[in-house]
Amino acid sequence: MKTRFSIFILLFALQATSALFAQYSTIDETTAYINDRLSHSVLQKVAPDGMVTINSPGNRYKFPLSKASFNYNGANNDDRVRVFCDNCIEKYENKVLDERLSRQSFACESEQEANEVIAAFRFLKSKFKSSDSQPQADKKLNLGKANPGYTTVSEAIDFINSNLSYSMIIASDPGGFLTMNAPDDIYTVDVKKAEFNYNRSSDEPKVRIYGDFVITKNKGKSDEEALTRQSFTAPTRDKAFAVIEAFYYLKATLGTLDPAKIPTLNNVSKVKTTKYINVDEAIDFINDRLAYSMILSVDKAGNMIINSPDDIYSFNLHKVKYSKTNRRSDQNDWFPFVTSSSFAPGVMVECNNCIRKSDEPGSTDSEDEQVFQCDSPKDAAEVIKALDYIKSFTGK
């Protein structure tokens, strides 16, 4: 009797294990598996070319598996499967194409079931190879001696996508450009030239991507806007820093960054710089104290380039005067009265029309002064000392 009971338990365990690892192996089985877990929608069919049709209350959606990606969406206090791509989702209303979307979510009963549907969709996607598939997706990352837990470009992208709240990388190309899907827009990032840091000025954890117009906001087929920066929300501060590190390993692989330098980069550190013994460390020191702007570079002649929220500024340290400012008012140029100003606290840079300001690539205006805001007067004073230090090593 005891032997028969043991055999029963063994058979039950084997059956459970078999069910766990062989829940679906064909398109029809996978379709049924997904439909058992979607709570409001139905996967109607997967066409021979990989086009998926999903019926939801009031609408029908179609998208090609080869161009779509999938992750978990828990942002609406429920559990959903997010489908995202570069505007490849067709939304139909009354059998008429209503619009094209870059993302759409489908509800499930639980987070576990949503993740099971995600795995099933990824299984389906593996059955359909895109004609414009990205050969570099499985390229080995240039990690040096590091072991971050991901080893290929596609694994790093999956890691970033699982640690950002609302935005996802949907494509990469050998030229070092990443396409990112955000709630309202599609962005292209030149990862070779971009920098990545934690956005301290935001009320929620965010990863900031910035540089000298390294981001393009894609408004349409022929309508683009070059940006100096864009931030993407993460669930926690720790996850934001993990994403920043992953971006830098992508930069080392798709660009020329030495991976051995990544662990020592100030942008991947969670600690504010307190001292400096060379120009690079002085730049990090300043960037930790500027509220909204970041120094991108300074050359041996003293030419400095600064990234600000909407513009790129450049000037030569030896041709400008800089001083601490705490002005909260400003003399109006047009009327004889003083108006309120947002110049405090910060560092004012002044010269005779030698500050170059660019609000788009190839466009340059000249200014006499510009204020770079700091979090406190103390920070502004420390920035000035660091600028003097950098100046002493340039222009010789």
Buried (B, 14 or more C-beta within 10 A) or exposed (E): EEEEEEEEEEEEEEEEEEEEEEBBEEBEBBBBBBBEBBBEBBBBBBEEEBBBBBBBEEBBBBBBBBBBBBBBBBBEEBBBBBBBBBBBBBBBEEEEEEEEBBBBBBBBEEEEBBBBBBBBBBBBBEEBEEEEEBEBBEBEBBBBEBEBEBBBBBBBBBBBBEBBBBBBBBBBBEEBBBBBBBEEBBBBBBBBBBBBBBBEBEEEBBBBBBBBBBBBBBEEEEEEEBBBBBBBBBBEEEBBBBBBBBBBBBBBBBBEBEBEEBEEBBBBBEEEBEEBEEBBBBBBBBBBBBBBBBBBEBEEEBBBBBBBEEBBBBBBBEEBEBEBBEBEEEEEEEEEEEEEBEBBBBBBBBBEEBBBBBBBEEEEEEBEBBBBBBBEBEBBBBBBEBBEBBBEBBBE
